[in-house]
């Protein structure tokens, strides 16, 4: 049974603080294992990847079988129904249109000294996307990771996706094809992350790695960060729904379960200003759990990590939401737009009762790769900006250097960096001699 809290309870603050601190993820100590895997892949390349794939995925490969051929991709994609293909294509079009608006502009201007200053944006040259295999194989994640990369202008995009015992998800390959992925490899785990980061005889290294994975994948991403960029280390999924009594309890129950069914460690929270409504939603969750296909996952998630919080007013709801900084925030209230504008910390906000979070997972347009575990306080979801970088531009004229150069020389001297100061002084002396 979920926790029930109320802001007028004497012990509310301590219980709410405990809710925020609750450890929801079983994080086994895998770092030493992952370190050995990465070292092995760096040393032996393809041979290590092939051995580890046989060990963990029960799949025997040779170097020329690491990558899916175009014929294999076409054959798998042909298995997808017209209805599923149309849904993927609609989702891809909406995701592409949304992310195209994120592209920033280059800038260049001349300041009051005559110096030209600015910046320009350029994409990373190569990116790698990790796609979980097996039961957690999501074509929607392929679209959400690959499309922003291609919109950003990444010229080479490689996907690694494990295929345990050779089982392939045709929807994943079709999503990759629709998104414009260039290479698809049938490998997974920490060995796939190492291959993307350091390269092997068959797999060229990339500049950035994105995509979700298990504890081994997360640990590998942490270890290769610095050699390559990464998106984030995502934890179990979470949703917070702020709702008043003028909602269908069953709708809210389904929204809560939409995240609970992801993972037994997922968290679903409800904040309401009506205790009776909170109880009605809880009853609706219990009823839905009787028939939900993934009740063996959603049930423990709701029981162990779910909570219903009753507040005195919606101002309290906003304040608590910002402390939670949820991955997904649904606002189902009469003044949903007003409340949404008051929120500072959330990965994604879904405004109004007709905007279930599931729309954001698939078809809305915004990215569903979002910060978890309260990291929305300081980070954002995946976007085009994750696949581009800014280069600053400067051009001094003689007059501009004459104006600002002496201050630069002075600061260099204050830091005892003689050559820094002399590099400016040499040019100022030439100006003072009238040679220019």
BELCORCOR-V301339 format. One record per helix or strand of 2 or more residues. SS is the DSSP state (hx for helix, st for strand). FROM is the first residue (numbers start at 1). TO is the last residue. Records with the same first field share a line. If there is no record, write none. Layout:
BEGIN
SS: FROM-TO + FROM-TO
END
This chain:
BEGIN
st: 3-6 + 107-110 + 116-123 + 126-131 + 156-161 + 183-185 + 208-210 + 228-230 + 238-243 + 267-272 + 307-310 + 328-332 + 348-351 + 388-395
hx: 12-21 + 31-44 + 46-57 + 63-65 + 70-77 + 82-100 + 134-136 + 139-152 + 164-166 + 170-179 + 189-198 + 215-224 + 249-260 + 275-289 + 295-305 + 314-324 + 336-342 + 357-362 + 375-377 + 384-387 + 398-414 + 418-432
END
